[in-house]
Amino acid sequence: FSSHVEGKVVSLSALFLLIAALFIIISFFIEDQAKFIVSIIGMCLILICCGLFAVFCRDISWFRDDMPEVPKVQDADQRRSKTISNLRDVVRLLPYWGMLVAFWVCYNQQSTNFQLQGCQMNYLVGNTLLSPAFFSMFDALVIILALPLVDNYLYP
């Protein structure tokens, strides 16, 4: 893993993904223009890592069987082979996991916008005062209620 350039790039990408997560977390505690800059740096690191995962994890022929020798026990070769196979499967999933970060950022932005819009609105409906958090819940309720209708009538 460490003797190949591709393995080193994948390892560094995973490390930079953790650093990007720290940048994003730190951006929540910073005010003004610095918050924007730190967020952009975190987002750029995430996108770079996702791109590197997509390029270097597509073909994992560089992931060879040169793991350290395990003590000779019964079925040790089978376990070693299965371990290598499992590690290869995990490495193949890295591009998808990296893209999930971008998906959840977009998805959570949607609920943040509902909160911000709700804080600016007059949310008195009749005699009932709604919370701005209701708008996020309303979106989920519409999806839950509309899904059976779409599933049964639009796309049966």
Salt bridges, closest charged atoms under 4 A:
ASP65 OD1 - ARG88 NH2 3.08
ASP66 OD2 - ARG64 NH2 3.05
ASP77 OD1 - LYS72 NZ 3.92
ASP89 OD1 - ARG92 NH1 3.29
